Amino acid sequence: MTYKRGDRIALVHTTDPHTDLTEGDLGTVQGYNANLSQLSVDWDSGSTLSMLLDDGDEVRPA
C-alpha cells in the first residue's frame, strides 16, 4: 500500500515494547519512505513513533 501525507491511519500492531500506543490509536501520516517501508506518523496521543512496516508494525486506514 502507498501512503501519502495527511492520510489517517489506525494502529493494528507495533513491535515497539516501549510505546504507550495501543491497537486502534489514530494518527496522521507525515511521510512514507517506500525504500525503508517506514511510515512517519503524528499520533493523536502526541506520540511521533514511526512505523516500520517490514519489521512487524501494522496499520490500517482509519
Summary of the structure (lengths in Angstrom):
residues: 62
radius of gyration: 10.2
end to end distance: 14.0
largest distance: 27.2
contacts: 155
relative contact order: 0.33
helix: 5%
strand: 42%
